[in-house]
Amino acid sequence: MKYAFNSASCPELSLDELIQTARIYDYQGLELRSGIGHRHGVELTAGQMEKSRLRTLLADSEIEICCLSISNTFSKPVEVGYQIGETMSYLELASSLSIPNVRVFCGRIPADGSRETSRESIIDALYSLGEVAGDCGVRLVVETHDHWSDPRLMAEIMREVNRPQVAVAWDVIHTEREGQAGPEEVYETLGPWIQHVHFHDGLRRLDRLHYRPIGTGEFDQLRIARVLVKAGYQGYVSGEWYNWEPYEIHLPRELAAWKRFVSLAESEEVEHGV
């Protein structure tokens, strides 16, 4: 298991400052949120000179950019053409910087729409984008989020899309908070597709995200760690915190807390193995 954090923790930092912060707090990777004004510079507006500078910076760093996270959604048929086009541009951007994953959302069902219509729109979009992702050598990871937080609904989409370059980003809060599924059910249902994980803790309230330090919220972190350890998950778990505390406080504390749960889960596996 490898550890990253989302640039949402410190959107004011440049890419080289983010890399230095990851080094200081013992993270192996970074997840960059693009398209919402973070200072890292990995944006569609980056010109060739800026891309060249970013490539050089990343080539000289042991910190991996594990994921480029974007806002694009595909649940509204009237918007899906634009959304697909912009996502293609992000896939090309990620490819140019050797970023292996691009995170997207399915999107909320419009008030005047239906789940089936949105589902068809999402499947068609992801199917076509899967081919582009393959050509770019990039994986598209779809987050368990909003109206598609139920792992059974996401699994139906993955089976229909059936593209090797389209996978799942499991957000450990959303599947329980909105999807009403425990971590064991999530991995049993979505395990073959999970290639990226968001970790954090908080409250179950649905009005907005209410973060809490890991181990003090309403989500059983040990159960989540047990599931990942038992599955032998070797990808990134990425801490995602928007508009919370100063990053100097939560980045070291949350990683240490999560690692303690992982260590406990690993110890249990050894005991059971004996």
N, C-alpha and C positions, 0 to 999 in steps of 0.2 A: 504494500500500500504506500502511495506517495502523497505528499501534502502540498496544497497550493492555497492561495487566497485570492479573492476577487478584488479588482482595483476599486470597487465600491467602498472598501474600507478607507481608502485614502485617494480620492479622485483628484486631489490637487498635486499629486506627485508625478513627475516625469517618468519615462520608462526606466532610465538609468537609476533614478531614485527608488522606484519600485523594486528593481533588481537588488539594490543594496539593502532595502528593507527586508526582502525575502531572505537574504543571506544572514542578516543580523538575527532574525527570529527563527531560523532553521526550517524555512519552507523550501521545498525543492522546485516549486513551480509557481506560475502566476496565471490567473484567469483575467483577461482584459475585457472590460465592458466597453463596447464601442457604440458610437452614435448618440451618446448623451452628454458629451462635453468633458469627459475625463482628459487629463493632461498628457497621457502617455503617447499620443500621436498616432496610434494604430487605427487609422480612420480611412474611409473611402476618399477623403479629400487629400490624402498624402500624395505628394508628387514623387517623381522618380528619384530625385535627390534625397528626399526624406526617407523613402523606402530603402534606398541604398545605405543610408546612415543607420536605420533601424536594423537592417540585416547584419551589418558589421557589429553593432552593439550586441545583438543576440548571439552571433557566432562566437564572440569573445567571452560569453557568459556561460557559467554552468547552470544557471537558472533557466528552466524550460518554460516557454509560453505554452501551456497545455491546452488552452481553449480561448477562442474569441467569442464572446457572448453578445448577441444582438437581439433586437426587439421584434423581429419580423414574425408575423403570424399568418395563418392560412385559412381561417375559419369563415371569412367573409368573402363569398364568391365575387362580389363587385370590386374587391380590392386585390384579389389574389394575383392578378397579372403583375401589378406593380411590386407586390411583396416577393414574388418569385424572382423578378428581375433584379431587385436590390440584393436579395440573398445570393444570387449568382455572383454579383460583384464582390460580396464579402467572402465567398468561397475562393475567388481568384486572389483577393487580398491575403487571405490566410495561407494559400498555397505559396504566394510570393515570399512569405516570411517563415515558411516551414512550420506553421501552426497546425497541429494535427486535427483539431476539433473546432467546429463552429456550432454554438448552441442557439437554437431557435425555440419558439413556442408553437403549439397548435393554435391557441387563441380562444377567446370567449365566443360562445354562440350568440349571434345578434338577437336582440329582443324580438325582432320581426322574423326570425329565422327558425330553423329546426335543427336538432342534433344530427339527423341523418344528412341534411343538406351540407352542414358544416363538415361532417365526417367525410363525405365524398370529396369536398373541396380540399380538405387537408391531405387525404390519401393521394389524390391526383397531383397535388403540388409536391409532396414529398417524393413521390415516384419519379417525377421529372427531375427534381433537384438531386436525387440519388445518383442519377447518371452523370450530372455535372460534377458532383462531389467526387465521384470515382475518377473522372478525367483530371480533376485537380489534385488527386491524391490526398483528399481531405475527407474527414468523416463529419456528417451532419448529426448532431445529437439533439433530440427533442426532449424538452424538459417536462416532467410530470408537474403540471401547473394548471391553474384555473379549472375550466370545465372538463379537463382531461387528466385530473389528478388520480382518479380511480385506476389502479394498475390494469384492471381487466379491460377498460376502454382503450388504454394505450396499447396493450398487447394486441387487441383486434386491429388497430391501425398498423402496427409493425408487421403483423402477419399479412395484411393486405398489400402493404408497400413492398415487402420482401426484397429489399435492396441491401447488399452487404455494407454499403457506405451510409446507411441510415440506422441510427441506434438511439438509445435512451440516455438522458441525463436524469438520474434519480435525485430529486430534492426530498430529503428525509422528513421535512416538516409537511410539505404540501400533500403527500400521499396519505398522511394520517389526519391532517387538519381539514382538508377538503375532500380527499378521496376515501376517508373512513376505512383505511386499510393499515394493518400493522406491518412492521418491517418484514416479518416472515412471509406473509402473503405477497408483499411487493416482490421479494426476490424469487419466490416460487413462481410468480406469474411473469415477471419481466427479466429474470436473471440472464437469459440468453442475449438480451439486447443492451444491458446496462454497461456503459463504457465511460461514464463520468458521474460523480456524486457530489452534491452540495450538502455540507454539514453545517449545522447550527442548532440552537435550542431556542425555545420561546413559549408563547401561550397559544392555546387553540382558537382564540378569538379570530373571527373572519373579517373584521372591519379593516384591519391592516396587520402587517407583521409586527408583533411585539417580541423583540429579542430578550433573552435572558442568558446569563452565563451558562455554559454547558454544564449539565448536571443539576441545575436549579430550575429549569423550565418544566413543561408538562409533557415532554417527549422522552421516552426511556432510551437514553443514549447507549446503555449497555446492551439492550436488545438489538439496537441498530448495529453496534460493533460486532456482536456475536454473529449476526447474519453475514456481514462482510467477511469476517475472519473464516467462518465455516465454508463460505463459498470460495475462499482463496482469492478474493478480489485483489488484483495487482495494479489497478489503475489509480487515477488521482481522486482523492477526496478534497474538495475545494471549499474553504470557508467563505460564506457569502453573508455580508453584513452591510446594509444600506442605512445611512443616516443614523448611526448608533453612537458609540463612544469614540473618543480619540483612538486612532489605530494603535498608538503606543501602549494603550491599556489592553485592548481585547486581542490583538494578534498573538502576543506570546501566551496570554492566559488561556485562550480558547484552544490553541493547539496543544498545550500541555494537558489540559483537561481531557480532550478527545483522545490523546495518546494513552492516558491512564485507562480509559475504558477499553481501548484496543488491547492494551497489555493484559487487562483482566480477562478479556475474551480469549486471548491467546493462551493464557494460563489454563483456563477451563478446557480448551481444546486438547491441551497436552494431558491433563488429568483424565479426560474421557478417553483419550487414545490409549492410555495405560490401562 
